[in-house]
């Protein structure tokens, strides 16, 4: 396990996680590919929807195995989206919730947030008509779950403020948004910061199997947690490594 600690590992998360020890990670924070056609450099983001869900179940099973008995997971996903050129609407949140239940990852909470810098939808459908209006949902959701015990087995040092704790428990997270396009899809450190402070103690180990530009690793480094980052793109791994070297960290 030590060979992965505080490193960005370039490779397929399914293959890398198979080499990781059972019951070894305290918290997983990640935002997997949405399967909505984003043009990543090495990953095909437009699988058949059922194929995509089967793939998600595989890596979630690996995550469940490597989580400690009191380990938690924060999965940043969409409420709903269109696929097949918007001919069909799906709810990633509902699908992941079902997968959690199927593999016995226990859902515990679902706070919501929105990216205020996201381009507002202008595909109105039938403009000013009841004929066929297009309804857009701007919110993302963080599906929080745990492996076996929600209450942590051991005491540790918390680093969360009163204000952060109250917002974290409120279910409505007011977060900064990432304006720099470091990768095709990235979020501000505010998101992993709050997940880490709310759900882990200092010196615990945090895994992000879809590390992207390294945001979760940056948060861990700033907040005195260990991290394990897995990313399939060599280019994104380079970006993450460079960001980890920066001072102050961004």
N, C-alpha and C positions, 0 to 999 in steps of 0.2 A: 504493500500500500504506500510506503514511504516514497517509492520511485515516482509516484504520480503527484505527491503533495506539493502544492504551490507551484504547479507547472501547467502550461498550456500544451496539451497533447494533440497533435494533428492526426486525425484518423476518423474512422467510422465509429460513432458512439456505441453501437451494438457490439462491435468487436472489442473495443477498449474496455467496456464495462464487464464483459465476460471474464476479463482477467483481474477484476477487482474483487476484493474479499467480501464475503457475506457480512452484514451487520457492521459496516465500517464508516458510514456517512451519516452526519447529523441532520443535514438539511439539503434539499435539492431546490434550486431556483432556476427556472428556465422558461424560454419562450420558443417552442418548437416551430418548424416551418408550418405555415397556415394552409398550404396546399391551395393557394389562390392564384398561382401563376406568376409569382415574383421571380424575376430573372436573376437567380443566384449564379455564381460562376461555375459551380461544380455539381449542384443539386437540382434535380428535376422536381419543380414545385407544382406539378399538375398531374399527379397520379389519379387513377380512377379512385373515386371517393371511398369505396369499400376496401380497396387495396391500401390506401392511406391509413384507414382506421386499423387494419390488421398490423401494419408496420408500427403504428403508435402503441398498440397493445404489447408488441414485442419489447420495445425499449422501456415501457412502463413496468413490465415484469422484471426486467433487469434492475431498474431503479428500486423496486420493492425489495428485491433480494439484497441489495447492498445497503439499504437503509438500516439503521439501528432499530431496535424494537420501539424506541420512542422517537424515531426519525420522522421528519415532516417533509412535505413537498409543496412548492408553490409553482403552479403552472399558469403562465400568462397566455390567454387564448381569447378568441373573439366570441361574442354572444351568438352572432349569426353572420352569414355571408352568402353571396351568390356564387354558384359554380355553373359550369357548362354555359358560359357567356350569359350568366344571370337567368338562365331558363329554369334553374332549380335553386331553391333556398335551403340551406342546411344550418344547423346550430352546432358548431364545434363544442360549445360548453355542454350541451345536452349529451353529445356523443362521448366526450371525455368523462363526464359524470357516470355514464353507464359503464365505461371501461373500468373506472375506479371500483365500482361496485362488483363488477364481474371478477376482478383479480384480487378483491378484498383489500384494496387501499381505501381507507375510510375517509370520506369527505367530511370536512369540518366547518368550512366557511368559504364565502365567495365575494370578497370585496370587489368593487368596480372602480374604474378610472377612465379618463378619456384624454386623448392627445389633442390639445387645443391647436396644435400647429398642423394637424392633418388636413389635407385639402378637403374643403367642404363639398359635398356631393352636388353636382349640377345636373345629373341625369334625373330629371323630375318625373319621367314617364309621361303621362298625359298631363301637360301643363294646365293648371287651373280647371281640371276636369276630373270627375269621379270615374272616368273610363278605365284608367290603369295607372294610378299614381305609384311612384317608386318610393318605398319607405326605407330610410337609411338609419341604421343603428350605430352611433359614433362611439359606443362604449366597448372597452375591453374588460375582461374579468380575470381575476387571479383565483383559480381553483386551488384551495388549500386542503391538504389531506395529511394523513399520518398512517404509519404502518400497523402498530398494535396499541401503544399507550400514548394518549394525548399528553398526559402530565409527564414532564421529563423525569427520568429515573434518578438523576443526580443534580445537585445544586451547582450553580456557576455564577459568573459575574455578568449581569445584564448591563447594557449600555444605552438603553432607550430613555428618552425624556418623557415627561408627563404629557406634553402636547402630542408627541409622536405616538405614544401608547393609546391615547384617547382617539386619535384619528385612525390608527390601525385597527382598533376594535369597533369603530363606528360602521365599517363596511363601505364607506365612501372615501377613497384616497385621493387627496389633492396633491398631485405630483407635478414636478417640472417636466417639461418635454424636451426631447433631444432634437436640436435643430441642425446638428452636423450630421451629414449622411456618411457615416463611417463605413457602414455596410448597407445592403439593400433594405434591411429592417433592423433598427436598433432603438433602444430606449435609454432614458436618462438614468444616472446612478441613483436617483431618488427611489426608483422602484425596488432594486435589490437592497438598497440601504434599509428601507422600512421592513422588508421581509426578514432581513438578517437581524435587525435590532429587535423586532417583535418576537421572533421564533427561535433565536439561538443565543448561546452564551459566548463570551470571549474564548478564543482558542479552539472552538469546535470546527468541524470540517464541512465545507459547503461544496457541493458539486453542481456544475452547469454543463450538461452534455451537449448543448447547442450554444457554445460560448460566443460565437460571432466575434464582435470587436473587443471582447474582454471586459464588458461593463461589470458583470458579477464579480470577476476577479479583482477589479479595481476597488469595488466596495469592500470586499473581504480584506484586501491589503490595508485599506484605510481604517477598517473597524476591528483589526486584530483577530481575524478569523483565518483559518487555513482554507485554501481553495484547490479544487481540481477542475480544470477546464478542458473540455473536449470540443474540437472543431474540425470539420472535414475539409474546409477550404484552407489551402496553404497561404493564400493572400490574406484572409481574415486572421489567421494565426499570427502573421507578421504584424498586422495592425494591432492586435491584442498585446503582443510582446513589446511593441514600441510604446503603447499607452502605459504599460506597467512600469516603464523606465522613467516616465515623465514626473517632474516635480515642479509645482504642485500637481497632484493627480487630477485628471479631468474625466 
